[in-house]
Amino acid sequence: MVWKRPEGMPFPVVWKRFERKRPDGTVVKLKIQDGSKEMQEDLMEFMVKYFMRDETLNKAIGIEYDELAIKEFHELQSSYFDQNLMILCLPDDNVEYDMITNRPPIIGFNLMFVVRKDAAHFPKKVKSEAMQTLFKVFSEMDAVDDVFERYKVDEYLGDAGLSVRPDFRGLGIGHELLKARNELCKAAGFKVSAASFTGLPSQRAAEKCGYDTYQKVPFYKLEEITKTKYNSSAEHLKLMAYVVK
């Protein structure tokens, strides 16, 4: 059963508006809002171009170089779209829209989905070598993931990826996306939001946004399991959770 937004929770919502000064001195106005269906293909292009290339796990495994893996990755991420739990960072001023799509450029994103105690949240089988390796990592995470028991919940807000466009990194946009995620979590009635964080910058941003580490997996252990070298800025992959007060 597909999760539905609670009645009375509007869609789309603009969760945050803020400004940032870029290294060249220019000030940009930005907003974080729910992503519409019209933006889904734009998000998939963004994920292939940046998230697959730069995120620690995806980069090490080489998903972007495997056409079958890209297809399977696309199918997995697309399966979450019907839940309408996608937030995007977009320009909030007069900006040139894409001439072909007539939509604003995506600056950053966070794709979420509902994890239920009584339901599988990943497909049982994948065919590509890259996705099989990624699923070995997921299996190791699942082995130590105890959100349901630890926080006494039957469902929580899970995470399918967060990334910021390279030319906008270092401006705290990831931090703002996480704060908006917390607001969405509360508005949607979830008690817990949980995610894995693979690099020091994202782990620090999560800590600033109220996320606590409840489990961690050493990268050397993942390297032994997957026979893959992970060049992370962090020593551990951290499983972190935000509890709605």
BAFITOR-666294 format. One record per residue: residue in three letters; chain; x, y, z of N, C-alpha, C in turn. Coordinates in steps of 0.001 Angstrom, whole numbers, plus 524288, in hexadecimal, padded with zeros to 5 digits. Layout:
REC   rest   kette      nu      nv      nw     cau     cav     caw      cu      cv      cw
REC    ala       A       X       Y       Z       X       Y       Z       X       Y       Z
...
//
This chain:
REC   rest   kette      nu      nv      nw     cau     cav     caw      cu      cv      cw
REC    met       A   8034B   7FB4F   80000   80000   80000   80000   8036C   804DE   80000
REC    val       A   80267   8085E   7FC55   80576   80D29   7FBDC   803F3   810FC   80026
REC    trp       A   807D6   8131F   802C3   806D5   816FA   806DD   80494   81BF2   80470
REC    lys       A   800CA   81E3A   80704   7FE56   8230B   80535   7FF17   82761   80931
REC    arg       A   7FFB9   82C1C   80757   80022   83090   80AE6   7FB13   83126   80DFD
REC    pro       A   7FB81   832A1   812F0   7F6CA   83345   8162D   7F321   83766   813EB
REC    glu       A   7EE22   83699   814A8   7EA5A   83A91   8130B   7EB77   83F91   81619
REC    gly       A   7EB3E   843DB   81367   7EC64   848D8   815E9   7F204   84A85   8154C
REC    met       A   7F55A   846FA   81368   7FAC7   84869   81258   7FB21   84A0A   80C9F
REC    pro       A   7FBD2   84F0E   80B8D   7FB9E   850EE   80621   8002F   84EEC   802DC
REC    phe       A   7FF80   84F48   7FDC1   8039B   84DD7   7FA11   802F7   85126   7F52F
REC    pro       A   80721   85391   7F35D   80C65   853A9   7F5A9   80CEC   857DE   7F9D9
REC    val       A   810DB   8572B   7FD2C   81207   85AE1   80158   81770   85D2B   8006C
REC    val       A   817F2   86251   80131   81D1D   864C4   8015B   81ECD   864A8   8070B
REC    trp       A   822B1   86171   80841   82445   86087   80DA6   827F7   864AD   80FB5
REC    lys       A   82B29   866DC   80C53   82EFA   86AC1   80E26   83050   86E7B   809C1
REC    arg       A   83187   8734D   80B3F   833D4   87721   807B5   838A4   87965   80A68
REC    phe       A   83CDB   87A07   8077A   841A8   87C0F   809D1   84531   87E4E   80597
REC    glu       A   84933   8810E   8074B   84D06   88359   803B0   85277   8815B   80507
REC    arg       A   855CC   88120   80119   85B3A   87F9A   801DF   85EC8   882FA   7FE74
REC    lys       A   86356   88445   80096   86737   88738   7FD92   86B20   8835A   7FB48
REC    arg       A   86BD7   88387   7F634   86F6F   8800F   7F387   874F8   88242   7F3BE
REC    pro       A   878EE   87F1B   7F29A   87E67   880DB   7F2E9   87F8E   885C2   7EFB2
REC    asp       A   87CA3   88691   7EB71   87D93   88B31   7E82F   87AD5   8900D   7EA43
REC    gly       A   87839   88F7C   7EECA   875A6   893F3   7F13D   86FF2   8949A   7EFDB
REC    thr       A   86E0E   891C6   7EC03   86893   89236   7EA84   8651B   88F86   7EE98
REC    val       A   86098   891CC   7EF81   85CD9   88FA4   7F336   85882   88CED   7F028
REC    val       A   85755   88822   7F19D   85338   88533   7EEF2   84EBF   88431   7F2BA
REC    lys       A   84A19   884B7   7F0B5   8456E   8838B   7F3BB   843AA   87E0B   7F257
REC    leu       A   842C3   87ADE   7F658   84175   8756C   7F585   83CA6   873E8   7F8AC
REC    lys       A   83A27   86FAD   7F708   835B2   86D9F   7F9EF   835F2   867AE   7F9D3
REC    ile       A   833A0   86546   7FDB9   8332D   85F94   7FDEA   82D64   85E53   7FE04
REC    gln       A   82BBB   85B55   7FA29   82631   85A1C   7F9B4   82565   8547C   7F7F9
REC    asp       A   82095   852A4   7F89B   81F39   84D78   7F6AE   82016   84D41   7F0CF
REC    gly       A   82202   848CB   7EF05   822C2   8480C   7E96E   81DD6   845E7   7E6ED
REC    ser       A   81C55   84830   7E296   817AB   8467E   7DFC6   818FC   84204   7DC12
REC    lys       A   814F4   83F74   7DA0D   815C5   83B3B   7D652   818AD   83D1D   7D17D
REC    glu       A   817C5   8420B   7D00B   81A56   84430   7CB6D   82040   84481   7CC16
REC    met       A   82219   84466   7D101   827B5   844E3   7D213   82A63   83F9F   7D2C7
REC    gln       A   82787   83B55   7D26C   829D1   8363B   7D390   82E23   834B6   7CFC2
REC    glu       A   82D3B   83588   7CABD   83148   8342F   7C6F5   8360A   837BD   7C793
REC    asp       A   83520   83CAD   7C8EB   83975   84044   7C9EB   83CB5   83E4F   7CE85
REC    leu       A   83A08   83C4C   7D292   83CCE   83A51   7D71D   84009   8357D   7D5AE
REC    met       A   83DD4   831FC   7D28D   840C6   82D58   7D109   845AC   82EE0   7CDFE
REC    glu       A   8454A   832B8   7CA94   849E4   8349B   7C7B8   84DE6   836DE   7CB81
REC    phe       A   84C09   839BB   7CF67   84F75   83C02   7D35F   85243   837AF   7D65A
REC    met       A   84F62   8339E   7D7D4   851AB   82F5B   7DAE4   855D5   82C68   7D7C2
REC    val       A   854BD   82B83   7D2C8   85892   828D5   7CF7F   85D70   82C39   7CED0
REC    lys       A   85CA0   8314B   7CE2B   860F4   834CD   7CD04   86454   835F4   7D1CB
REC    tyr       A   861DA   83673   7D665   864C5   8381E   7DB09   864D4   8340B   7DF74
REC    phe       A   86036   83210   7E0E2   85FE4   82E80   7E560   862C2   8295F   7E44F
REC    met       A   86205   82722   7DFBA   864C8   8224C   7DE67   86AAA   8232C   7DE14
REC    arg       A   86C2E   827AB   7DC30   871BB   828BF   7DB4D   874A1   82A17   7E04D
REC    asp       A   87204   82CC4   7E3FC   874C9   82F09   7E86C   873D5   82C6C   7EDAD
REC    glu       A   86F45   829FE   7EE7B   86E28   8278D   7F388   871E8   82301   7F466
REC    thr       A   873D9   82261   7F927   87814   81EB6   7FA57   87717   8192E   7F85D
REC    leu       A   87289   816FF   7F99B   87163   811A3   7F809   870D7   81128   7F222
REC    asn       A   86DA4   81493   7EFE0   86CB4   81457   7EA42   871B9   8151F   7E721
REC    lys       A   874F5   818BC   7E8F3   879D5   819E4   7E631   87D8B   81537   7E64F
REC    ala       A   87E16   812D9   7EADB   881B0   80E6A   7EB64   87FE7   809BC   7E832
REC    ile       A   87ACE   808E2   7E825   878A7   80453   7E570   87887   80522   7DF89
REC    gly       A   8784A   80A08   7DDE5   87864   80B39   7D84C   87336   80A82   7D58B
REC    ile       A   86EF9   80BD7   7D83C   869CC   80B35   7D5EA   8693F   80E53   7D0D9
REC    glu       A   86B93   812FB   7D0AE   86AD6   8165C   7CC21   86D23   8140F   7C71C
REC    tyr       A   8707F   81019   7C790   872F2   80DC3   7C2F3   87046   808B3   7C145
REC    asp       A   86C23   8073C   7C3EF   86975   8024F   7C2EA   863DF   80382   7C12B
REC    glu       A   862B4   802C6   7BC30   85D9E   80436   7BA16   8592D   8013C   7BCBA
REC    leu       A   859FA   7FC2C   7BDBE   855EA   7F91E   7C058   85527   7FB0A   7C5F0
REC    ala       A   85975   7FC60   7C889   85914   7FE65   7CDE1   8561B   80393   7CDF3
REC    ile       A   8571C   806E4   7CA29   8544D   80BE7   7C9D9   84E7C   80AE9   7C930
REC    lys       A   84D19   80720   7C5DF   84798   805CD   7C503   84522   803D1   7CA11
REC    glu       A   847DB   80052   7CCD1   845C3   7FE34   7D1AE   84576   80262   7D5EC
REC    phe       A   8495B   805CE   7D619   8495C   80A28   7D9C4   844AE   80DB2   7D8AB
REC    his       A   843C7   80EC9   7D3B0   83F69   8121C   7D212   83A41   80FA8   7D3C5
REC    glu       A   839A8   80A98   7D2FA   834D5   807E7   7D46F   833F8   8080E   7DA55
REC    leu       A   83834   8074F   7DD52   837C5   80768   7E301   83621   80CCB   7E4EC
REC    gln       A   838D1   810D1   7E320   83793   81618   7E4EA   8322A   817CF   7E321
REC    ser       A   830BD   8165D   7DE57   82BA4   817EF   7DC4A   82731   81588   7DF65
REC    ser       A   82830   81104   7E1D4   82415   80E6A   7E4D6   8227A   8119B   7E99C
REC    tyr       A   825AD   8156A   7EB21   82476   8189C   7EFB4   82158   81D81   7EE50
REC    phe       A   8210C   81ED9   7E950   81EC9   823D7   7E7CB   81904   82464   7E941
REC    asp       A   81606   82016   7E90C   8106C   8206A   7EA16   80F31   8221C   7EFAD
REC    gln       A   8130E   821D2   7F329   81219   8235E   7F891   8126C   82955   7F952
REC    asn       A   81432   82C15   7F543   814A4   831CD   7F58E   817F1   8338E   7FA30
REC    leu       A   81C6D   83100   7FAD7   82007   83259   7FF11   8254E   833FB   7FCCE
REC    met       A   82515   83780   7F921   829BB   83986   7F687   829EC   83F6B   7F753
REC    ile       A   82E43   8415E   7F97A   82EDA   84705   7F9ED   8337A   848CC   7F69C
REC    leu       A   832DB   84D6C   7F447   836C3   84F8A   7F0BD   83861   854F6   7F27A
REC    cys       A   83D64   8561B   7F1D5   83F45   85B7B   7F279   83F65   85DE7   7ED12
REC    leu       A   83C9A   86249   7EC7E   83BFF   864E0   7E76E   83D23   86AB1   7E7F6
REC    pro       A   83E6C   86D4E   7E3A8   83F01   87303   7E3DF   839DA   87586   7E56D
REC    asp       A   83A25   879C4   7E85B   8356C   87C70   7EA21   83565   88215   7E83A
REC    asp       A   8379D   882EF   7E3B6   8379E   88828   7E172   836F0   887A7   7DB8F
REC    asn       A   8378A   88BE2   7D8D6   836F1   88BC8   7D32D   83B94   888FF   7D0B1
REC    val       A   83AC4   88430   7CF33   83EE7   88104   7CCF8   83D02   87EE2   7C7BF
REC    glu       A   840B1   87E32   7C43A   83F43   87C0E   7BF26   83DCE   8764E   7BFB9
REC    tyr       A   83907   874F9   7BE3B   83755   86F8C   7BE51   839B5   86CA5   7B9B3
REC    asp       A   839E5   8678C   7BA36   83BD6   86454   7B5F8   8387C   86546   7B11B
REC    met       A   83AFD   8664E   7ACB3   83820   867B4   7A7F5   834D8   86325   7A5F1
REC    ile       A   83667   85E59   7A735   8338D   859CD   7A540   82F28   85840   7A900
REC    thr       A   83061   857E2   7AE0B   82C7F   85611   7B1D5   8293E   85A74   7B42F
REC    asn       A   82B24   85F42   7B3E1   8289E   863C8   7B64D   827FD   862FE   7BC31
REC    arg       A   82C00   86092   7BE92   82C09   85FB4   7C439   83121   861D9   7C67B
REC    pro       A   8310E   8633A   7CB83   835C7   86567   7CDE7   839EF   86137   7CEA7
REC    pro       A   83EEB   862B6   7CEC6   84314   85EE7   7CFA6   8431E   85D0A   7D54D
REC    ile       A   84436   85808   7D61A   8448B   855D5   7DB60   849ED   8570D   7DDA9
REC    ile       A   849F6   85943   7E26B   84ED2   85A7F   7E52B   85046   85613   7E8E1
REC    gly       A   84C62   85399   7EB30   84D4A   84F4A   7EECB   8483C   84C54   7EFA8
REC    phe       A   848A1   847BA   7F200   843F4   8449E   7F2DA   84499   8411C   7F79E
REC    asn       A   8402E   83F50   7F9AA   84000   83B07   7FD6A   83B37   837C8   7FC13
REC    leu       A   83C24   832E4   7FA91   837EB   82F48   7F947   83718   82BA1   7FDE7
REC    met       A   83245   82B4D   7FFB3   830FE   8282E   80449   82CDB   82423   802F7
REC    phe       A   82C25   82069   80675   82804   81C8A   805DD   826B3   81A5D   80B3A
REC    val       A   82230   817D8   80B94   82066   815B2   8108A   82277   81025   81128
REC    val       A   824F1   80F23   81598   826D0   809E4   816E7   82312   8079E   81AEA
REC    arg       A   820CB   8031E   81994   81D03   8009A   81D10   81F3F   7FB8E   81F3C
REC    lys       A   81DD8   7FA70   82412   81FCC   7F5CB   826C2   81E18   7F0C5   8240E
REC    asp       A   81968   7F0D8   821CA   81730   7EC1D   81F87   817CD   7EBD1   81996
REC    ala       A   81B42   7EEF3   81753   81BC7   7EEFA   811A1   8217B   7EF86   81002
REC    ala       A   822DF   7ECDC   80BC3   82828   7ED5D   80999   828A9   7F2AE   806FE
REC    his       A   82D2A   7F53C   8079F   82DD1   7FA57   80539   831D8   7FA58   800DC
REC    phe       A   833F7   7F5C4   7FF89   8376A   7F53C   7FB08   835CD   7F068   7F7F3
REC    pro       A   83696   7F063   7F2D4   83565   7EBB1   7EFCA   838E1   7E72B   7F178
REC    lys       A   836E4   7E25E   7F0D4   839D3   7DDD1   7F29D   83E91   7DCAD   7EF30
REC    lys       A   83E0A   7DDC7   7EA0B   8424B   7DC70   7E685   8437A   7E0E3   7E2C1
REC    val       A   8486D   7E180   7E193   84A2C   7E506   7DD75   84E20   7E204   7DA2B
REC    lys       A   84EC7   7E391   7D54A   85201   7E094   7D1AB   85773   7E2DF   7D0E6
REC    ser       A   857EF   7E7FD   7D125   85CFD   7EA68   7D008   860CF   7E980   7D480
REC    glu       A   865C1   7E90C   7D32D   869C5   7E82B   7D726   86A28   7ECCB   7DAE6
REC    ala       A   869B4   7F182   7D8C6   86A24   7F62D   7DC10   865C2   7F667   7E017
REC    met       A   860EF   7F55A   7DE75   85C95   7F582   7E223   85CD3   7F0F6   7E5F5
REC    gln       A   85ECC   7EC82   7E44E   85F79   7E82D   7E7F4   8634F   7E9A7   7EC46
REC    thr       A   86778   7EC6E   7EAD3   86B39   7EE3B   7EEB6   868AE   7F21F   7F26E
REC    leu       A   865A1   7F5B1   7F04B   862F4   7F989   7F38A   85F34   7F6D4   7F750
REC    phe       A   85C98   7F2C4   7F583   858E4   7F004   7F8D9   85BA8   7ECEA   7FD21
REC    lys       A   86084   7EB6A   7FC46   86396   7E8F7   80076   8646B   7ECE9   804E0
REC    val       A   8655A   7F1D3   80362   865E4   7F5F7   80747   860B8   7F6AF   80A2A
REC    phe       A   85C63   7F6D0   80732   8573F   7F75C   8099F   8563B   7F2EE   80D7B
REC    ser       A   857BF   7EE36   80BF6   856E1   7E9A9   80F66   859E4   7EA35   8147A
REC    glu       A   85EBA   7EC2F   8141C   861DE   7ECFF   818CD   85F74   7F13D   81C35
REC    met       A   85D50   7F542   819C4   85AAD   7F958   81CB8   855C7   7F73D   81F5C
REC    asp       A   852C7   7F411   81C74   84E02   7F1D4   81EAB   84F2D   7EE56   82360
REC    ala       A   853BF   7EBD6   82346   8552E   7E83D   82787   855D2   7EB0F   82CBD
REC    val       A   85732   7F01E   82C86   857EC   7F31A   83168   853AF   7F73F   83233
REC    asp       A   8504D   7F7D0   82E3E   84C46   7FBDC   82E70   847D8   7FA20   83207
REC    asp       A   84721   7FCDE   8364D   8431A   7FB62   83A1A   83F70   7FFED   83B5E
REC    val       A   83E19   80300   83769   83ABF   8078A   83839   83596   80602   83AC0
REC    phe       A   8331C   801E3   838B9   82DF4   8005F   83AB7   82E22   7FF14   84083
REC    glu       A   831F7   7FC05   84207   83265   7FA64   8477D   83451   7FED8   84AF6
REC    arg       A   83839   8019A   84905   83AA2   805C1   84C30   836C9   80A24   84D5B
REC    tyr       A   833BF   80BAD   84966   8304F   81033   84A05   82A8F   80EB6   84AA7
REC    lys       A   8297B   809A4   84ACA   8242D   807BB   84BBC   82046   809F8   847CA
REC    val       A   8218B   80964   842BE   81E1A   80B30   83E97   81D39   806B9   83AB6
REC    asp       A   818F9   80716   837C2   817D2   80339   833B1   8192C   8053C   82E46
REC    glu       A   81A44   80A4D   82DE2   81BEC   80C9D   828F5   81F11   81187   82A11
REC    tyr       A   8225A   812F4   8265A   82564   817BD   826F0   826AF   819F3   82197
REC    leu       A   82898   81EB7   8218D   829FD   82151   81CAD   82F8E   81FC7   81B2D
REC    gly       A   8300C   81CD9   816F0   83523   81B14   8151C   83758   81EAC   810F4
REC    asp       A   83BFA   81D44   80F0D   83ED6   820C2   80B8B   840CC   81DD4   806C4
REC    ala       A   8401F   82040   80230   841F5   81DE6   7FD4C   84620   82136   7FAA7
REC    gly       A   847E6   82548   7FD40   84C1B   82866   7FAFF   84B8E   82E32   7FBFC
REC    leu       A   84FFF   830BB   7FCE1   85041   8366B   7FD87   85530   8384A   7FAD4
REC    ser       A   854AE   83C64   7F7B9   85943   83E6B   7F4F1   85865   8441C   7F37E
REC    val       A   85CB8   846E8   7F2F0   85CA3   84C65   7F155   8601C   84D00   7EC88
REC    arg       A   85E7D   85036   7E8F3   86189   85121   7E430   866F7   85327   7E59A
REC    pro       A   86B07   8513E   7E30B   87066   852A3   7E490   87176   85878   7E508
REC    asp       A   86F53   85BA6   7E183   87078   86147   7E1A5   86D7D   8641F   7E5F0
REC    phe       A   86A4E   86146   7E8FF   86790   8639C   7ED68   8691A   86107   7F28E
REC    arg       A   86CF8   85DB2   7F278   86EA0   85B1C   7F746   871D0   85ED0   7FAAD
REC    gly       A   871D4   85DC3   7FFB8   8749D   8611E   8035F   87178   865BD   80538
REC    leu       A   86C75   865FA   803C2   8691B   86A5C   80543   86510   868CE   80961
REC    gly       A   8656F   86411   80B64   861BD   8625A   80F67   85C79   860AD   80D4A
REC    ile       A   85C27   85F7B   8083F   85723   85E02   805F5   85578   85892   807D5
REC    gly       A   8593C   85505   8087A   857EF   84FE3   80A9A   85584   85056   80FFC
REC    his       A   85798   853E6   8131B   85588   854F7   81856   84FE2   856DC   81806
REC    glu       A   84ED0   85A5A   8144E   84983   85C6B   813B1   845C6   85825   811CB
REC    leu       A   847A3   854B8   80E61   8445E   8505F   80C9D   842E0   84CD2   81129
REC    leu       A   8469A   84BCD   814A1   8457D   84878   81928   841A9   84B1B   81CE6
REC    lys       A   8422E   8502F   81D9C   83E7C   852F6   820FA   838F7   852C2   81EA7
REC    ala       A   8389B   85364   8197E   83384   85307   816E6   8315B   84D7F   8175A
REC    arg       A   834CE   849A1   816F4   8332D   84427   817A3   830D7   8434C   81D0E
REC    asn       A   8333C   8459D   82107   83130   84518   82659   82BB1   84768   826C6
REC    glu       A   82AEA   84BD5   82433   825C7   84E53   82451   821BE   84AF1   82190
REC    leu       A   82342   848B3   81D1E   81FBD   8453C   81A44   81E7A   84067   81D8F
REC    cys       A   82264   83E4C   8201E   821B9   839B2   8236B   81D85   83AAB   82788
REC    lys       A   81DDD   83F15   82A08   81A15   8406C   82E20   814AD   8415B   82BD3
REC    ala       A   81475   84430   8277A   80F6E   84574   82513   80C99   84096   82326
REC    ala       A   80FA2   83CAF   8216B   80D51   837E1   81F54   80BE5   833FA   8239B
REC    gly       A   80D4F   83536   82875   80BC2   831E4   82CCF   80F8D   82D94   82E3B
REC    phe       A   81452   82DC1   82C17   8183C   829D4   82D8A   81AD1   82B60   832B5
REC    lys       A   81C4E   82786   835AF   81F04   82882   83A98   824F0   82873   839ED
REC    val       A   826BE   825C6   835C2   82C5A   8251B   834F5   82DB4   825BD   82F31
REC    ser       A   83218   82855   82E3A   8346B   828AE   82908   839E2   82653   82970
REC    ala       A   83B2F   822A9   82604   8403C   82002   8265C   842C6   81F9E   82103
REC    ala       A   84800   81FAE   820FF   84AE4   81F7A   81C11   85073   81DB7   81D15
REC    ser       A   8530D   81BF7   818F2   8589E   81AC0   81942   85BA8   81F5E   81715
REC    phe       A   8600D   8209A   8198B   86363   824F1   817DF   868F2   822E1   81729
REC    thr       A   86B28   823CB   8128E   87011   82137   81125   874DF   824C1   8114B
REC    gly       A   87429   829D6   811C2   878A2   82D6A   811CB   87875   8310A   8167D
REC    leu       A   87CF4   83324   817FD   87D24   836A6   81C84   879A9   83B77   81BED
REC    pro       A   879A8   83E24   8175A   87650   842C8   816E6   8708F   84196   817E2
REC    ser       A   86E9F   83D4A   815A6   86913   83BFB   8165E   86807   83A3F   81BFB
REC    gln       A   86BBD   8377E   81E60   86B10   835D1   823CA   86AE8   83A81   82770
REC    arg       A   86E3B   83E53   82678   86E4F   8430B   829BB   86960   8463B   828F5
REC    ala       A   86788   8469D   82413   862B4   84978   82307   85E24   846E5   825CE
REC    ala       A   85E08   841B1   825C8   859D3   83EDA   82869   859ED   83FD1   82E49
REC    glu       A   85E93   83FC7   8308E   85F10   840CA   8362D   85CF5   84629   83792
REC    lys       A   85E1C   84A15   83447   85C38   84F62   83540   8564C   84FBE   834D8
REC    cys       A   853FE   84C10   831F7   84E53   84C1B   83140   84B81   84876   8350A
REC    gly       A   84E55   846A5   83906   84BD0   84392   83D13   84BE3   83DB8   83C4C
REC    tyr       A   84F03   83BDF   83890   84F6A   83637   837AD   8538D   833DD   83B49
REC    asp       A   8522E   82F7E   83DB4   855C6   82C9C   84112   85762   82789   83E68
REC    thr       A   85C36   825F9   83F3C   85E1A   82104   83D18   85C35   81C8C   84080
REC    tyr       A   85950   818EC   83E2D   85771   81476   84138   85A48   80F67   83FC1
REC    gln       A   85CCD   80F4F   83B3C   86022   80AF0   839BC   86432   80CEE   835DB
REC    lys       A   8689A   80A3F   83590   86C78   80BA7   831A0   86F53   806CB   82FC6
REC    val       A   870D8   806EE   82AC6   87385   80285   82856   878C7   8046D   82651
REC    pro       A   87D21   80225   82813   8824F   803D9   8262A   882CD   802D9   8204F
REC    phe       A   88513   80686   81D8F   885BE   805CF   817EF   8895A   80131   816BC
REC    tyr       A   88D1B   8001A   81A3A   8908B   7FBAC   8192E   88D70   7F695   81912
REC    lys       A   8893E   7F64C   81C39   885F8   7F1A1   81C46   882ED   7F125   8172F
REC    leu       A   880E7   7F591   8153F   87E2D   7F579   8103D   881E0   7F3FD   80BD6
REC    glu       A   886BE   7F5CA   80C33   88A9D   7F47D   80832   88BAD   7EE9D   80818
REC    glu       A   88BCB   7EC31   80CB7   88C9D   7E68C   80D03   887FE   7E397   80AA2
REC    ile       A   88353   7E589   80B8E   87E9B   7E2DD   809BD   87DE4   7E378   803D8
REC    thr       A   87ED5   7E824   801DA   87DA4   7E947   7FC61   8826A   7E937   7F8C9
REC    lys       A   8871A   7E8BD   7FB11   88BF7   7E8D7   7F800   88C5D   7EDE7   7F4D6
REC    thr       A   88ABA   7F21E   7F756   88AA9   7F743   7F4D4   88D22   7FB3A   7F879
REC    lys       A   89057   7FEB4   7F657   892E1   802CB   7F972   88F70   8079D   7F9A6
REC    tyr       A   88E29   80969   7FE66   88AE6   80E01   7FF1B   88E4E   8128D   800FF
REC    asn       A   88EF0   8165C   7FDB8   89226   81AE3   7FF22   88EC2   81F08   801C0
REC    ser       A   88D3A   81DDF   80693   889E5   82174   80972   88D27   824F5   80CFC
REC    ser       A   88B15   8299A   80DF0   88D95   82D31   811A6   88C76   82B7F   81740
REC    ala       A   888ED   827B0   817ED   88777   825C7   81D1C   889A2   82050   81DFD
REC    glu       A   88A42   81EE9   822E6   88C23   819B5   82442   887BE   815B2   8242D
REC    his       A   882FB   81783   82544   87E7B   81407   8257D   87A11   81606   82206
REC    leu       A   87701   81276   8200F   871CD   813C0   81E05   86E47   81416   822D4
REC    lys       A   86BA6   81876   8236F   86876   8193C   8281D   862A3   818D9   826D0
REC    leu       A   85FD3   815F2   82A05   85A26   815D5   829DD   85852   819B7   82E0B
REC    met       A   85579   81DAA   82C58   85418   821F4   82FD4   84E38   822EB   82FA4
REC    ala       A   84C1E   824AC   83403   84677   82567   8346C   8451D   82A90   83714
REC    tyr       A   840E7   82CE1   8353C   83E9D   8318C   83798   83960   82FFD   839FD
REC    val       A   838A7   8312A   83EE4   833CE   82FDB   84192   83093   834D1   84256
REC    val       A   82BCE   834C3   84075   82861   83946   840E8   82702   83A1F   8469E
REC    lys       A   827E6   83ED5   84867   826B3   84020   84DDA   820FA   841A1   84E73
//
